[in-house]
């Protein structure tokens, strides 16, 4: 008798579904673990304080770095002339409320000068933002 070769058996078809599931799970994990909000234009270390959420309207945010310079958006100005610049900035923002994010190492006299400039600019309410103390 003639010995004929049997046809080879094909390996079972491997699906890509498990790999796709893993990729989507990783994608969701990195989306949720990433930064959800916009980044701050200036890095400041806020002092500790108590939490007060009685106001829900959003104020315009001013930043003060550790050297005492004030940032209006991306413009850096010295605190001595802040009142002049803040008046126009608040018109653009359409508010009369200001939140100050001052670095905890910022000089107190610069902060007081800024607040005096805000008063002369006609700001109705000033909030100094802090981190919640443990």
NORDA-V693764 format. One record per residue. N is the residue number from 1. OMEGA is omega as a letter, one per 20 degrees, with the letter a starting at -180 (none if undefined). Layout:
# NORDA-V693764
n: <N	N>
omega: <OMEGA	OMEGA>
This chain:
# NORDA-V693764
n: <1	2	3	4	5	6	7	8	9	10	11	12	13	14	15	16	17	18	19	20	21	22	23	24	25	26	27	28	29	30	31	32	33	34	35	36	37	38	39	40	41	42	43	44	45	46	47	48	49	50	51	52	53	54	55	56	57	58	59	60	61	62	63	64	65	66	67	68	69	70	71	72	73	74	75	76	77	78	79	80	81	82	83	84	85	86	87	88	89	90	91	92	93	94	95	96	97	98	99	100	101	102	103	104	105	106	107	108	109	110	111	112	113	114	115	116	117	118	119	120	121	122	123	124	125	126	127	128	129	130	131	132	133	134>
omega: <r	a	r	r	r	r	a	r	r	r	a	a	r	a	r	a	r	r	r	r	r	r	r	r	r	r	r	r	a	r	a	a	a	r	a	a	r	r	r	a	a	r	r	r	a	r	a	r	r	a	r	a	a	r	r	r	a	r	r	a	r	a	r	a	a	r	r	r	a	r	r	a	r	r	r	r	r	a	a	a	a	a	a	a	a	a	r	a	a	r	r	a	r	a	r	r	a	r	a	r	a	r	a	r	r	r	a	a	r	r	r	r	r	a	r	r	r	r	r	r	r	r	a	a	r	r	r	a	r	r	a	r	r	none>
